[in-house]
């Protein structure tokens, strides 16, 4: 699920910490829902001067093989929509 927020110029890592996300790697942040690390919300970030584009999904489980990038992910649905709304409320 893609959505945008206004770019206020705040450091992206600090902004993501404010909403409970951890830096994973370049332009990617995660918020685990359980201690095991899965399921977790996964955000990809793109930014320009005016806005930050957030691409959100939920990873339901860890990839089966270390070299595999396929995983059980949901890009839509009530859980993803609720998380997107939570993020928007915090960052308004």
Backbone torsions as a table, in degrees:
resi	resn	phi	psi	omega
1	UNK	NA	121.8	178.2
2	UNK	-99.8	140.1	173.0
3	UNK	-154.0	165.2	-176.6
4	UNK	-124.6	154.2	171.6
5	UNK	-132.0	160.2	179.0
6	UNK	-69.7	137.6	177.2
7	UNK	-86.1	112.6	-179.6
8	UNK	-92.7	-3.0	-179.1
9	UNK	89.5	-1.7	178.5
10	UNK	-69.1	147.4	178.0
11	UNK	-54.5	128.7	-175.2
12	UNK	-60.8	-41.8	-179.9
13	UNK	-63.0	-43.2	177.7
14	UNK	-64.6	-38.6	178.2
15	UNK	-62.3	-43.1	179.8
16	UNK	-69.1	-35.1	175.6
17	UNK	-62.4	-38.1	180.0
18	UNK	-58.5	-31.8	-179.8
19	UNK	-99.2	9.2	172.9
20	UNK	89.9	15.6	-178.7
21	UNK	-100.2	148.5	179.1
22	UNK	-107.0	142.7	176.4
23	UNK	-66.1	131.7	177.4
24	UNK	-107.4	-58.8	174.2
25	UNK	-162.9	179.6	-173.5
26	UNK	-36.4	114.4	177.1
27	UNK	60.8	21.4	178.5
28	UNK	-128.8	136.7	-178.9
29	UNK	-136.2	150.5	-179.7
30	UNK	-132.3	153.7	172.8
31	UNK	-135.0	97.4	179.7
32	UNK	-64.5	144.1	177.7
33	UNK	-96.6	-15.6	179.0
34	UNK	-137.9	161.5	-178.3
35	UNK	-59.4	-30.0	-178.4
36	UNK	-69.5	-14.6	-179.9
37	UNK	99.5	-14.1	179.8
38	UNK	-136.8	143.5	-4.3
39	UNK	-67.2	162.7	-179.7
40	UNK	-150.1	149.9	170.9
41	UNK	-82.9	144.2	-176.4
42	UNK	-132.3	123.0	-179.3
43	UNK	-115.3	133.3	167.6
44	UNK	-106.4	134.8	-174.7
45	UNK	-118.0	134.2	168.7
46	UNK	-127.3	139.6	178.9
47	UNK	-138.2	151.0	171.6
48	UNK	-135.1	-172.2	-175.5
49	UNK	-62.8	-34.7	-174.2
50	UNK	-91.7	-34.8	-172.1
51	UNK	-146.9	162.7	172.8
52	UNK	-116.0	126.1	179.4
53	UNK	-98.1	122.4	-179.9
54	UNK	-110.0	128.3	177.6
55	UNK	-114.1	107.0	-170.7
56	UNK	-108.9	139.4	168.4
57	UNK	-150.6	171.2	177.0
58	UNK	-116.3	126.0	174.7
59	UNK	-87.1	116.0	-177.2
60	UNK	-78.9	-31.2	179.1
61	UNK	-152.9	163.6	-180.0
62	UNK	-69.0	144.8	174.4
63	UNK	-56.6	146.0	-176.2
64	UNK	-67.8	-41.0	-178.9
65	UNK	-114.7	145.4	-178.3
66	UNK	-60.2	-31.5	-178.4
67	UNK	-88.0	-7.5	-177.4
68	UNK	-85.6	142.7	176.5
69	UNK	-104.8	-9.6	178.9
70	UNK	-72.5	139.6	177.2
71	UNK	-153.8	165.5	178.8
72	UNK	-81.2	99.9	-177.2
73	UNK	-121.8	147.3	175.6
74	UNK	-118.8	125.3	-178.1
75	UNK	-101.1	-8.3	179.9
76	UNK	-142.2	173.7	177.2
77	UNK	117.6	172.1	-174.9
78	UNK	-61.5	-39.5	-178.0
79	UNK	-66.8	-44.3	179.6
80	UNK	-67.7	-42.4	178.6
81	UNK	-62.3	-41.6	179.2
82	UNK	-64.8	-39.6	178.2
83	UNK	-66.8	-41.4	177.6
84	UNK	-60.8	-41.4	179.4
85	UNK	-66.7	-39.4	177.0
86	UNK	-60.1	-44.7	179.1
87	UNK	-62.0	-47.1	-179.9
88	UNK	-59.8	-40.9	-179.7
89	UNK	-63.5	-43.4	-178.9
90	UNK	-67.2	-39.8	-172.9
91	UNK	-90.3	3.0	177.1
92	UNK	-71.4	NA	NA
